[in-house]
């Protein structure tokens, strides 16, 4: 016994004992999560504490509570029936679907402990509590003792032909089974199940036995514990025959019968009252084949943390070229133990006349149908044995795309030309949850995902995937591990998805991975800002400049509709005017994203700086950094002056103070937050809550957008002879206060829209003044000094047409502009456009702009004057 235990633990004893003691250390378990986090987050710590980190991960893995899935395991176990169907039928209908059943055997031979195990003076195995039959294999007993047909394709036997067995293994998978199990006829045997997620088959009972089969979920009722020194092997302290036990299937097992118990179920056996022996026995074998090889791989992955032998075995079972995964479709009804334990086995006739290792021999009847059945069988076996891929890791989530990566547990050789890749199921998470509630999700294969509403299956061959060696996983498994990555595109913004992957190899496919967590794509947003720097150069036209920049790296999921340009003037003392919205431009871009915009509405021979913001239908991006300063070309004619003259700007701790200077006194002062690159920009004209007026010099028109009619209403106006040429001015129209502009003015408070009552400065707006009382040039001077960018003079009824009677010395129909005969002295100081509107258009203009009538404005102004006089 000492030699046997030493052979098991020779290499792994220290790790196993250390893990066992740590698991029972409450202080260590309380800080286990912190230890895991330290190992994952600190590369240097992990490098210097490899063993400690590995043991912590092992303990964390085996300590996880069992997961309940939406599978058949949550349903009651069906009644255990006896079936004598063919092996192929039993495999497809019972074994793959994890349904326990009984079968009959021709041989009813049973053996006792004395006949085999005691001959070698061996004790029961310390982990499995059974007795190996090593001394019987080559004896007459070994030839007479037969193995049930369902275990014939046991993959564990094949491990010995690959050299993947050694004394370092915790349990020798290739040599340990079949074994004898001994009962005490006075009490049931404690519940048990095979280690490493292997199936169980019991037969060769010496007496009639009662057997109960439970689901894994009943483990807590059976005293499931991690008290076993090998923590990840199942261990139970209770039998399954208590009065309160529920949810089991019960049957009797008599000599000449065998019982199959799937890997996810627990077995509990007791002798019946009719037992003729004091110590009844039965035969047991733990085995795995194509039906549960992926579950065995998962268990071996846990064991690799404390066993180098498990790493070698897992590599073998994951290799499509190194390990033989084929399965005989028609094995012999019964196989002698001494023949069963050899592999490859000698070619013998099967019980139904077929050759072992091939399809049934049908002589002349071996027709196309037989070939089809064999091909279908091979396809099913290949599909079952392809390793289940792990849950994909989501590496990036965009608006229309999700990037994912996963470690590939299966990799054909470079010489293998069989089609290899993955099918990726992408499903709407809400519809998937609905399917789960309806019970559809558990029974759905990856190839059927496309049948679900809201699901699509995307196929990617190996050449379409990004393939790289994962260094961390390779170091852990001591062999190269490859990861694959890809991106799923064409998704809907602000939508929730779940994904899973399935490996395909030729026409066969693996079990799908588990679903990812719910992933929500980014919503549609305003675009990113344009990429700096913004470069400005003067254009040939004195009132234009050309800006160059790169398109935003992200358009927010919607087409970029254009660019807002903001400008400000810089004087020789480096004082800056206000930032003013210059206009909206479409811009032109090349294939590399280089974009240019020709900015208009500038003043000739003036220094400017610019900033740009992109926009889509959801809104504007943040504004760019400031461009380089440029000076427009020199020419007498120009465009509207933005901000007027006599302005001085000071910057202090992020705050601009804009002050109008007049005869050395501060006439009007305004403080506002400086517009920085990461701050939202003012809303453009298209979304402004007030009406925007556009004055066009070339056409001599004034247009106002009519929201109700959804169109621009155009009025004819008459330009001043002294106005800048080639201008196009956009802005909010406001009455001056006083409305006659016969003295220093400020912008009036609009009566019709209290939302703008805070905005009482004229800078950047178009001044509306009433004709009369003082010359138009004086009104224009007062408005310009207040910061107006244009002046609209409303005729007081003197004009029937734009001719000499309206403005002496000029006639519009002759191409003349008004005030052409005026003394140029004061007019030369006016640098903003000045236009005259006909009296017949005044009421419509005021209605569209939301401005009150002149009479209302005059009365309000007079009331203020009277109030001030009284004060």
C-alpha positions in Angstrom: 0.0 0.0 0.0 2.8 2.4 0.9 4.6 1.7 -2.4 1.3 2.2 -4.4 0.5 5.5 -2.8 4.0 6.7 -3.2 3.9 5.8 -6.9 0.8 8.0 -7.3 2.1 11.1 -5.4 5.8 10.8 -6.1 5.9 13.9 -8.3 2.9 15.8 -7.1 2.8 15.0 -3.3 4.0 18.4 -2.1 1.6 20.3 -4.4 -1.4 18.1 -3.5 -0.7 18.3 0.3 -0.1 22.1 0.1 -3.4 22.6 -1.8 -5.3 20.4 0.7 -3.9 22.3 3.7 -4.6 25.7 2.1 -8.2 24.8 1.3 -8.8 24.0 4.9 -7.2 27.2 6.1 -10.0 29.7 6.7 -7.6 32.6 6.8 -6.1 31.7 3.4 -9.6 31.2 1.8 -10.7 34.6 3.0 -7.9 36.3 1.1 -7.9 33.9 -1.9 -9.5 36.5 -4.2 -6.9 39.1 -3.3 -4.1 36.5 -4.0 -5.6 35.8 -7.4 -5.9 39.5 -8.2 -2.3 40.1 -7.2 -1.1 37.2 -9.5 -3.1 38.6 -12.4 -2.3 42.2 -12.0 1.4 42.1 -11.0 3.6 40.4 -13.6 6.7 40.6 -11.4 4.9 39.0 -8.5 3.6 36.2 -10.6 7.1 35.6 -12.1 8.6 35.2 -8.6 5.6 33.3 -7.1 4.7 30.9 -9.9 3.9 27.9 -7.6 1.9 30.0 -5.2 -0.2 31.6 -8.0 -0.8 28.2 -9.6 -2.0 26.7 -6.4 -4.3 29.7 -5.7 -5.8 29.4 -9.1 -6.3 25.6 -8.6 -8.0 26.1 -5.3 -10.2 28.9 -6.7 -11.2 26.6 -9.6 -12.2 23.6 -7.5 -14.0 25.8 -5.0 -16.5 27.2 -7.5 -20.1 26.1 -6.8 -21.5 23.8 -9.6 -23.1 25.8 -12.4 -26.7 25.0 -13.3 -27.3 25.1 -17.0 -30.4 25.0 -19.1 -29.8 21.4 -20.1 -31.4 18.0 -19.6 -29.5 17.8 -16.2 -32.2 19.9 -14.7 -35.0 17.5 -15.7 -35.9 14.4 -13.7 -33.9 11.3 -14.6 -36.0 9.0 -16.8 -36.7 5.5 -15.7 -33.8 3.1 -16.2 -34.9 0.6 -18.8 -33.2 -2.5 -20.3 -32.3 -2.1 -23.9 -30.7 -4.6 -26.3 -30.5 -2.2 -29.2 -27.3 -2.1 -31.3 -24.3 -0.3 -30.0 -24.7 2.5 -32.6 -28.3 3.1 -31.6 -27.5 3.1 -27.9 -24.6 5.5 -28.4 -26.7 8.0 -30.4 -29.9 7.8 -28.4 -28.7 7.1 -24.8 -25.0 7.7 -24.3 -24.7 11.0 -26.1 -27.9 12.3 -24.5 -26.6 11.2 -21.0 -29.4 8.8 -20.2 -28.7 5.8 -17.9 -29.8 2.4 -19.1 -29.3 -1.3 -18.6 -28.2 -4.1 -21.0 -27.8 -7.8 -20.9 -24.6 -9.9 -21.3 -24.2 -13.5 -22.3 -21.6 -14.0 -19.6 -22.8 -13.8 -16.1 -19.3 -14.5 -14.5 -18.5 -12.7 -11.3 -15.3 -12.8 -9.4 -14.3 -12.2 -5.8 -11.6 -10.1 -4.2 -9.8 -13.3 -3.3 -9.5 -14.5 -6.9 -7.6 -11.4 -8.1 -6.9 -8.5 -5.8 -5.9 -10.4 -2.7 -3.5 -12.6 -4.8 -1.3 -9.5 -5.0 -2.0 -8.5 -1.4 -3.3 -5.2 -2.5 -5.5 -2.8 -0.6 -8.3 -0.8 -2.0 -7.3 2.3 -4.1 -7.1 5.3 -1.7 -9.1 7.5 -4.1 -11.5 5.2 -5.9 -12.0 2.6 -3.1 -11.9 -0.3 -5.6 -9.5 -3.1 -6.4 -7.6 -3.4 -9.8 -7.6 -6.8 -11.6 -3.9 -6.8 -12.6 -3.3 -10.4 -11.6 -6.3 -11.7 -13.6 -5.5 -10.2 -17.0 -3.3 -13.1 -18.3 -5.1 -15.9 -16.4 -8.0 -18.0 -17.4 -10.2 -15.7 -15.4 -9.1 -12.7 -17.5 -10.1 -14.6 -20.7 -13.5 -15.6 -19.2 -14.3 -12.2 -17.8 -16.0 -10.0 -20.4 -16.4 -6.2 -20.8 -19.8 -4.7 -21.9 -19.9 -3.5 -25.5 -20.6 0.2 -24.5 -17.0 0.5 -23.0 -15.3 -1.1 -26.1 -14.3 2.2 -27.6 -12.7 3.5 -24.3 -10.2 6.2 -25.2 -8.3 5.6 -21.9 -7.0 2.3 -23.2 -5.4 4.1 -26.2 -3.3 6.3 -24.0 -0.9 3.5 -23.3 -0.1 3.3 -27.0 0.9 7.0 -27.0 3.2 6.7 -24.0 1.0 9.1 -21.9 0.9 7.0 -18.8 3.3 7.0 -15.9 3.5 6.5 -12.2 3.2 10.3 -11.8 -0.5 10.2 -12.8 -2.9 10.5 -9.9 -4.9 7.7 -11.4 -3.5 5.6 -14.3 -6.3 6.0 -16.8 -5.0 3.4 -19.1 -4.4 0.6 -16.6 -6.5 1.1 -13.5 -9.9 -0.2 -14.8 -11.8 -2.5 -14.8 -11.9 -3.0 -11.0 -13.8 -5.0 -8.4 -15.9 -3.1 -5.9 -16.8 -4.8 -2.6 -20.0 -4.1 -0.6 -21.1 -4.7 3.0 -24.4 -6.4 2.8 -25.5 -4.6 6.0 -25.3 -1.0 4.7 -25.3 0.9 1.4 -22.0 2.0 -0.2 -21.5 5.8 -0.1 -22.4 7.7 -3.3 -19.7 7.8 -5.9 -18.9 8.9 -9.4 -15.9 8.5 -11.7 -13.2 11.1 -11.6 -12.4 13.5 -14.5 -16.0 13.4 -15.8 -15.7 9.8 -17.0 -18.8 7.6 -17.6 -19.4 4.6 -15.3 -20.4 1.1 -16.2 -21.1 -1.6 -13.6 -21.6 -5.3 -14.3 -20.6 -8.7 -13.0 -22.7 -8.5 -9.8 -22.3 -11.5 -7.5 -25.8 -10.9 -6.1 -28.9 -8.8 -6.8 -28.1 -5.1 -6.1 -30.2 -2.0 -5.8 -28.8 1.0 -7.6 -29.9 4.6 -7.4 -28.8 7.3 -9.9 -28.8 11.0 -9.0 -28.1 14.2 -10.9 -25.0 16.2 -10.1 -27.3 18.8 -8.6 -28.1 16.3 -5.8 -24.5 16.3 -4.7 -25.1 18.5 -1.7 -27.7 16.0 -0.4 -25.2 13.2 -0.7 -22.6 15.1 1.4 -20.4 16.2 -1.5 -17.2 17.6 -0.2 -13.8 18.7 -1.2 -12.3 16.8 1.8 -10.6 14.3 -0.5 -6.9 15.2 -0.6 -7.2 15.6 -4.4 -9.6 18.5 -4.2 -11.0 18.3 -7.7 -12.1 14.6 -7.5 -15.7 14.1 -6.4 -16.1 12.7 -2.9 -19.3 12.0 -0.9 -20.0 11.1 2.7 -23.6 9.9 2.4 -25.4 7.1 0.6 -28.5 7.7 -1.4 -31.0 5.7 0.6 -32.2 8.2 3.2 -35.9 8.8 3.7 -35.8 12.4 2.4 -33.9 11.6 -0.8 -35.7 12.8 -4.0 -35.0 13.1 -7.7 -33.4 9.8 -8.4 -34.0 6.8 -10.7 -33.8 3.3 -9.1 -33.3 -0.1 -10.6 -32.0 -3.6 -9.7 -28.9 -5.1 -11.1 -28.7 -8.9 -11.3 -25.9 -11.2 -12.6 -25.8 -11.0 -16.4 -26.8 -7.3 -16.6 -24.8 -4.1 -16.9 -25.7 -0.5 -16.1 -24.5 2.6 -17.8 -24.3 5.8 -15.7 -23.4 9.1 -17.6 -20.5 11.3 -16.4 -22.8 14.0 -14.9 -24.7 11.5 -12.6 -23.9 10.0 -9.3 -24.2 6.3 -8.4 -25.3 4.7 -5.1 -25.3 0.9 -4.7 -26.5 -1.4 -1.9 -27.1 -5.2 -1.6 -30.7 -6.4 -1.5 -32.1 -8.6 1.2 -31.7 -11.6 -1.1 -27.9 -11.3 -1.1 -26.3 -14.6 -0.6 -22.8 -13.3 0.3 -21.6 -11.3 3.3 -19.4 -9.2 1.0 -21.2 -8.9 -2.4 -19.1 -7.6 -5.3 -19.5 -6.0 -8.7 -17.3 -4.9 -11.5 -16.8 -1.2 -12.3 -15.2 0.7 -15.1 -14.6 4.4 -15.6 -14.2 5.2 -19.3 -14.6 8.0 -21.8 -15.2 8.1 -25.6 -16.4 10.6 -28.1 -19.5 11.4 -26.0 -17.7 12.8 -23.1 -14.1 13.5 -24.2 -14.7 17.2 -24.0 -15.8 16.9 -20.4 -12.7 14.9 -19.6 -10.6 17.6 -21.3 -12.2 20.2 -19.0 -11.4 18.2 -15.9 -7.8 17.5 -17.0 -7.4 21.3 -17.5 -8.0 21.7 -13.8 -5.7 18.9 -13.0 -2.8 20.4 -15.0 -2.4 23.0 -12.2 -1.0 20.3 -9.9 0.1 17.5 -12.3 2.6 17.5 -15.1 1.2 14.2 -16.3 -2.2 15.8 -16.8 -0.6 18.4 -19.1 0.8 15.6 -21.3 -2.5 13.7 -21.4 -4.4 16.9 -22.2 -2.1 17.7 -25.1 -2.6 14.2 -26.4 -6.3 14.4 -26.2 -6.4 17.8 -27.9 -4.3 16.8 -30.9 -6.2 15.9 -34.1 -3.2 14.1 -35.5 -1.6 12.4 -32.5 -4.6 10.6 -31.0 -6.9 8.1 -32.7 -10.5 9.3 -32.1 -12.2 6.8 -34.4 -14.8 4.6 -32.9 -16.0 1.2 -34.0 -19.7 1.3 -35.0 -20.4 -2.4 -34.5 -18.1 -3.7 -31.6 -18.4 -7.3 -30.4 -21.2 -8.0 -27.9 -18.7 -8.8 -25.2 -14.9 -8.6 -25.2 -12.5 -10.6 -22.9 -10.7 -8.4 -20.5 -7.2 -9.5 -21.7 -8.2 -8.5 -25.3 -10.0 -5.3 -24.2 -6.8 -4.0 -22.5 -4.7 -4.1 -25.7 -4.6 -1.5 -28.4 -4.6 -1.6 -31.3 -6.7 -4.7 -31.0 -6.4 -7.7 -33.3 -8.8 -7.7 -36.2 -11.7 -10.0 -35.1 -15.1 -10.6 -36.4 -17.7 -8.7 -34.5 -20.8 -10.2 -33.0 -22.8 -9.2 -36.0 -20.3 -10.2 -38.6 -18.5 -6.9 -39.0 -14.8 -6.3 -38.8 -13.6 -4.4 -35.8 -12.5 -0.9 -36.6 -14.7 -0.7 -39.7 -18.2 -0.7 -40.8 -20.3 -3.8 -40.9 -19.3 -6.3 -43.5 -22.3 -6.9 -45.8 -20.7 -8.8 -48.6 -22.6 -7.9 -51.8 -25.0 -5.9 -49.7 -22.4 -3.4 -48.7 -24.0 -0.8 -50.9 -24.2 3.0 -51.0 -26.6 3.0 -48.0 -24.0 1.2 -45.9 -21.4 3.7 -47.0 -23.8 6.6 -46.1 -24.3 5.2 -42.6 -20.6 4.8 -42.1 -19.9 8.3 -43.3 -22.7 9.7 -41.0 -21.2 7.8 -38.0 -17.7 9.2 -38.7 -19.0 12.7 -39.1 -20.8 12.4 -35.7 -17.7 11.1 -34.0 -15.5 13.8 -35.4 -18.0 16.5 -34.3 -18.1 15.1 -30.8 -14.3 14.9 -30.4 -13.4 18.4 -31.7 -12.7 20.3 -28.4 -15.2 22.7 -27.3 -13.7 26.2 -27.6 -13.6 28.4 -24.5 -15.8 31.4 -24.1 -14.4 34.2 -26.4 -12.8 37.2 -24.8 -14.2 40.5 -26.0 -11.3 42.8 -26.8 -13.0 45.8 -28.3 -16.6 47.1 -28.7 -17.4 49.7 -31.3 -20.5 51.2 -32.6 -21.0 48.7 -35.4 -18.4 46.1 -34.5 -17.2 43.7 -31.8 -13.7 42.3 -31.7 -13.1 38.9 -30.0 -10.3 36.5 -29.4 -10.2 32.9 -28.1 -7.6 30.2 -27.4 -7.9 27.4 -29.9 -7.9 24.0 -28.2 -7.7 22.3 -31.7 -5.3 23.0 -34.4 -4.7 20.8 -37.5 -1.2 20.5 -38.9 -0.1 22.7 -41.7 -0.1 19.7 -44.0 -3.8 19.0 -43.3 -5.8 20.7 -46.1 -9.2 19.9 -44.5 -11.3 23.1 -44.2 -10.9 24.5 -40.7 -12.3 27.5 -39.0 -15.1 28.8 -36.8 -18.8 29.6 -37.0 -19.6 32.6 -34.8 -23.1 33.0 -33.6 -24.1 36.6 -33.0 -27.5 36.9 -31.3 -29.7 39.7 -29.9 -29.4 39.2 -26.2 -33.0 40.1 -25.4 -34.3 37.6 -27.9 -31.8 35.0 -26.7 -33.1 35.5 -23.1 -36.6 34.9 -24.4 -35.5 31.7 -26.1 -33.8 30.6 -22.9 -37.1 31.2 -21.0 -38.9 29.1 -23.5 -36.4 26.2 -23.1 -35.1 26.5 -26.7 -31.6 27.7 -25.9 -30.4 24.5 -24.2 -31.3 22.2 -27.0 -30.0 24.4 -29.8 -26.8 23.5 -31.6 -24.5 26.1 -33.1 -25.6 25.2 -36.6 -29.2 25.9 -35.5 -28.5 29.3 -34.0 -29.5 31.0 -37.3 -33.0 29.6 -36.8 -33.5 31.9 -33.8 -34.9 35.3 -34.4 -32.2 37.9 -33.9 -29.4 35.5 -34.6 -26.9 35.3 -37.4 -24.1 32.8 -37.9 -20.9 34.1 -39.4 -18.4 31.6 -40.9 -14.6 32.4 -40.9 -12.0 30.1 -42.3 -8.5 29.9 -40.8 -7.1 32.2 -43.4 -9.6 34.9 -42.5 -8.6 34.8 -38.8 -5.7 36.6 -37.0 -3.5 33.8 -35.6 -0.8 34.2 -33.0 0.9 32.2 -30.3 -0.3 33.1 -26.8 2.8 33.3 -24.7 1.1 33.1 -21.3 -1.1 30.1 -22.2 1.9 28.4 -23.9 4.0 28.8 -20.8 1.2 27.4 -18.6 0.7 24.3 -20.8 4.4 23.9 -21.7 3.5 23.7 -25.3 2.5 26.2 -28.0 -1.0 27.5 -27.7 -2.5 29.5 -30.5 -5.1 32.2 -30.2 -7.4 33.4 -33.0 -8.9 36.8 -33.3 -11.5 38.4 -35.6 -13.9 41.3 -35.7 -17.7 41.1 -36.3 -19.0 44.1 -38.3 -22.3 45.4 -39.5 -23.9 45.5 -36.1 -26.5 48.0 -34.9 -25.4 50.8 -32.6 -26.6 50.8 -29.0 -27.7 47.2 -29.2 -27.1 44.2 -26.9 -25.5 41.0 -28.2 -24.2 37.7 -27.0 -21.7 35.6 -29.0 -20.4 32.0 -29.0 -18.1 30.2 -31.3 -18.0 26.7 -32.8 -15.0 25.0 -34.5 -15.6 23.3 -37.8 -13.3 20.8 -39.4 -14.4 19.7 -42.8 -18.2 19.0 -42.5 -17.9 18.3 -38.7 -18.3 20.8 -36.0 -17.5 21.0 -32.3 -19.9 21.7 -29.4 -20.4 25.5 -29.3 -18.6 27.5 -26.6 -20.6 29.0 -23.7 -22.2 32.3 -24.5 -20.3 35.5 -23.8 -21.6 38.1 -21.4 -24.0 40.6 -22.8 -22.1 43.2 -24.9 -23.7 46.5 -25.8 -22.4 48.3 -28.9 -21.7 52.0 -28.6 -24.6 54.4 -29.5 -24.6 56.8 -32.4 -23.1 60.1 -31.2 -21.9 63.4 -32.6 -18.6 62.9 -34.4 -15.2 63.1 -32.9 -13.4 66.4 -33.3 -11.3 67.0 -36.4 -7.8 65.9 -36.0 -5.3 68.6 -35.3 -3.6 70.7 -36.5 -5.9 73.0 -38.3 -3.8 74.8 -40.9 -4.9 78.1 -42.4 -3.6 80.0 -45.5 -4.9 83.1 -47.2 -6.9 82.6 -50.3 -6.6 84.7 -53.5 -9.9 86.3 -52.8 -9.2 88.9 -50.0 -12.4 87.9 -48.1 -11.5 84.2 -48.1 -9.1 81.8 -46.4 -8.4 78.1 -46.9 -8.4 75.7 -43.8 -6.9 72.2 -44.0 -7.3 69.4 -41.5 -7.9 65.7 -41.2 -11.4 64.3 -41.0 -12.5 63.0 -37.5 -11.3 59.5 -36.8 -14.9 58.5 -35.9 -18.0 60.0 -37.5 -20.2 59.0 -34.6 -21.9 56.3 -36.7 -23.6 58.8 -39.1 -22.3 60.7 -42.1 -20.6 63.9 -41.4 -22.8 66.6 -42.8 -20.3 69.5 -42.7 -18.1 71.7 -40.6 -18.7 74.7 -38.5 -16.0 77.3 -38.7 -15.4 79.9 -36.0 -13.1 82.9 -36.5 -11.7 85.7 -34.5 -9.6 88.7 -35.4 -6.2 89.4 -33.9 -4.8 92.9 -33.8 -1.1 94.0 -33.8 -1.1 93.9 -30.0 -2.3 90.3 -30.0 -5.6 91.2 -28.6 -8.3 88.9 -29.7 -11.9 89.7 -30.7 -14.8 87.3 -29.8 -15.0 83.9 -31.3 -17.8 84.2 -33.9 -19.5 81.5 -35.9 -18.4 82.2 -39.5 -20.5 79.7 -41.3 -21.2 76.1 -42.2 -19.2 74.4 -45.0 -19.3 71.0 -46.6 -15.6 70.7 -47.2 -13.8 68.4 -49.6 -11.9 65.3 -48.6 -9.5 62.9 -50.4 -9.3 59.2 -49.8 -6.7 59.7 -47.0 -9.1 62.0 -45.0 -7.3 65.3 -45.9 -10.1 67.9 -45.8 -10.1 71.5 -46.9 -12.6 74.3 -46.4 -12.7 77.7 -48.1 -13.8 80.2 -45.5 -15.7 83.3 -46.6 -17.1 86.5 -45.0 -13.7 87.8 -43.8 -12.3 91.3 -43.8 -9.4 92.1 -46.2 -5.9 92.7 -44.7 -7.0 91.4 -41.3 -5.3 88.8 -39.1 -7.5 85.8 -38.2 -7.4 82.6 -36.2 -9.8 79.7 -36.8 -11.4 76.7 -35.1 -13.4 73.9 -36.7 -16.1 71.6 -35.5 -17.6 68.7 -37.4 -21.3 67.7 -37.1 -23.7 65.0 -38.1 -27.5 64.8 -37.6 -27.1 64.2 -33.9 -25.0 67.3 -33.2 -21.6 68.9 -33.2 -18.2 67.6 -32.1 -16.1 69.4 -29.6 -14.2 72.3 -31.2 -10.7 72.0 -32.5 -7.6 73.7 -31.2 -6.8 77.1 -32.6 -5.3 77.3 -36.0 -2.2 79.3 -37.0 -2.9 83.0 -37.5 -3.1 84.3 -41.1 -3.6 87.7 -42.7 -6.1 88.0 -45.5 -5.1 89.7 -48.8 -5.3 93.5 -49.0 -8.1 95.2 -50.9 -10.3 98.2 -50.4 -13.5 96.2 -50.5 -14.0 93.6 -47.9 -16.5 91.7 -45.8 -18.4 92.2 -42.6 -16.3 93.2 -39.6 -16.9 90.6 -36.9 -17.0 92.2 -33.5 -16.6 95.8 -34.6 -13.8 98.1 -33.6 -12.5 99.6 -30.4 -12.7 96.2 -28.6 -10.2 95.0 -26.1 -10.0 91.4 -24.8 -8.3 90.3 -21.6 -7.8 86.6 -20.5 -7.5 85.7 -16.8 -7.8 82.1 -15.5 -9.9 80.8 -18.3 -12.3 83.9 -18.4 -12.4 86.4 -21.1 -13.5 90.0 -20.4 -14.7 91.8 -23.5 -14.9 95.6 -23.1 -16.0 98.3 -25.5 -13.8 101.3 -25.3 -15.2 104.8 -26.0 -13.3 108.0 -25.2 -11.3 106.2 -22.5 -14.3 104.9 -20.7 -15.8 101.4 -20.4 -19.2 101.7 -22.1 -20.2 98.1 -22.0 -18.6 95.1 -20.4 -19.3 91.4 -20.8 -17.7 88.4 -19.1 -18.1 84.9 -20.5 -16.3 81.5 -20.4 -13.5 81.0 -22.9 -14.3 78.4 -25.5 -11.7 75.6 -25.1 -11.0 72.6 -27.3 -12.8 70.2 -24.9 -15.9 72.3 -24.4 -19.1 72.2 -26.4 -19.3 74.8 -29.1 -22.3 77.2 -29.5 -25.2 75.7 -31.5 -25.0 76.4 -35.2 -27.5 78.5 -37.0 -29.5 75.5 -38.2 -30.5 74.6 -34.6 -30.6 78.0 -33.0 -33.8 78.9 -31.1 -34.0 82.3 -32.8 -34.4 83.2 -36.4 -31.2 83.7 -38.4 -31.0 86.5 -40.9 -28.8 86.2 -44.0 -27.7 89.3 -45.9 -26.3 88.8 -49.4 -24.4 91.6 -51.0 -24.2 90.1 -54.5 -28.0 89.6 -54.8 -28.9 92.5 -52.5 -31.3 90.3 -50.6 -32.2 89.5 -47.0 -33.5 86.1 -46.2 -35.2 84.7 -43.0 -36.0 81.1 -42.4 -39.7 80.5 -41.9 -40.0 77.5 -39.5 -43.7 77.0 -40.1 -43.4 76.9 -43.9 -39.9 75.2 -43.7 -38.4 77.6 -46.3 -36.4 80.8 -46.6 -38.4 84.0 -47.1 -36.4 86.5 -49.3 -36.7 90.3 -49.1 -35.2 92.8 -51.4 -32.9 95.3 -49.7 -30.7 98.2 -50.9 -27.0 98.2 -50.0 -25.0 101.2 -48.9 -22.4 102.5 -51.3 -19.9 102.3 -48.5 -20.7 98.8 -47.4 -18.0 96.1 -47.9 -18.3 94.3 -51.2 -18.9 90.5 -51.7 -20.2 89.9 -48.2 -22.5 87.2 -46.9 -23.5 87.8 -43.3 -25.4 85.4 -41.0 -26.6 86.3 -37.6 -29.4 86.9 -35.1 -31.3 90.1 -35.7 -32.0 92.3 -32.6 -33.4 95.8 -32.1 -31.0 98.4 -30.8 -31.9 100.3 -27.7 -32.8 103.0 -28.4 -34.5 101.6 -31.6 -33.7 104.8 -33.5 -30.0 104.3 -32.7 -29.7 108.1 -32.4 -27.1 107.6 -29.6 -24.9 105.0 -28.0 -26.8 101.7 -28.2 -27.0 98.3 -26.7 -29.0 95.3 -27.9 -32.6 95.3 -26.7 -34.1 92.6 -24.5 -36.4 90.6 -26.8 -40.0 90.8 -25.7 -41.1 87.6 -27.4 -38.5 85.2 -26.1 -37.5 85.3 -22.5 -34.9 82.6 -23.1 -32.5 85.3 -24.4 -33.2 87.9 -21.7 -29.6 87.3 -20.4 -28.1 88.1 -23.7 -28.2 91.9 -23.9 -25.0 92.6 -25.8 -24.8 93.5 -29.5 -21.5 91.8 -30.4 -21.9 89.2 -33.2 -25.5 90.2 -34.0 -27.2 92.1 -36.7 -28.6 95.5 -35.6 -32.1 96.4 -36.5 -32.7 100.2 -36.4 -35.6 102.5 -37.4 -34.9 105.2 -40.0 -35.3 108.8 -38.9 -34.2 111.4 -36.4 -30.4 111.1 -37.3 -28.5 110.2 -40.5 -28.1 106.5 -41.3 -24.3 106.8 -41.1 -24.6 107.9 -37.5 -26.9 104.9 -36.7 -24.4 102.6 -38.4 -21.5 104.1 -36.4 -23.3 103.5 -33.0 -24.2 99.9 -34.0 -20.7 99.1 -35.2 -19.2 100.4 -32.0 -21.5 98.2 -30.0 -20.2 95.1 -31.9 -22.8 94.6 -34.6 -21.7 92.7 -37.7 -24.3 94.3 -39.9 -27.1 97.0 -39.8 -30.6 96.7 -41.2 -32.4 100.1 -41.5 -36.2 99.8 -41.6 -37.7 102.5 -43.8 -40.2 104.8 -42.0 -42.4 105.1 -45.1 -40.4 107.6 -47.1 -39.7 105.1 -49.9 -42.1 103.8 -52.5 -39.2 102.4 -54.5 -35.4 102.3 -54.1 -34.8 105.5 -56.1 -34.0 109.2 -55.8 -37.1 109.9 -53.8 -36.1 107.3 -51.3 -32.4 108.2 -51.1 -31.4 111.4 -52.9 -28.5 111.0 -55.3 -28.9 107.2 -56.0 -31.2 104.9 -57.9 -31.0 101.2 -57.6 -32.4 100.4 -61.0 -29.3 102.2 -62.5 -27.0 99.9 -60.4 -26.3 102.6 -57.9 -26.2 102.1 -54.1 -27.6 104.5 -51.6 -25.5 107.3 -50.0 -23.2 107.4 -52.9 -23.2 111.2 -52.8 -22.7 111.4 -49.1 -19.5 113.0 -47.6 -17.1 110.1 -47.2 -15.6 111.2 -43.9 -17.7 109.2 -41.5 -18.7 106.5 -43.9 -15.1 105.5 -44.4 -15.1 104.4 -40.7 -18.0 102.1 -41.3 -16.7 98.6 -42.0 -19.9 96.6 -41.6 -22.7 96.1 -44.2 -25.6 98.5 -44.0 -28.8 97.7 -45.9 -32.1 99.5 -46.2 -35.4 97.5 -46.1 -38.6 98.7 -47.7 -41.4 99.7 -45.4 -43.9 97.3 -47.0 -41.7 94.3 -45.9 -41.1 95.5 -42.3 -44.1 93.7 -40.7 -43.3 90.4 -42.3 -39.6 90.7 -41.4 -40.4 91.4 -37.8 -42.9 88.6 -37.6 -40.5 86.0 -39.0 -37.6 87.2 -36.7 -39.9 87.3 -33.6 -39.1 91.0 -33.1 -41.7 93.5 -31.7 -42.8 96.5 -33.8 -40.9 99.8 -33.7 -43.8 101.4 -31.8 -43.5 98.7 -29.0 -39.8 99.2 -28.8 -40.0 103.0 -28.7 -42.6 102.9 -25.9 -40.5 100.5 -23.9 -37.4 102.7 -24.4 -39.4 105.8 -23.3 -40.6 104.0 -20.2 -37.0 103.2 -19.3 -36.1 106.8 -19.8 -38.9 108.0 -17.6 -38.0 105.5 -14.9 -34.4 106.6 -14.9 -35.5 110.3 -14.7 -37.7 109.5 -11.7 -34.9 107.7 -10.0 
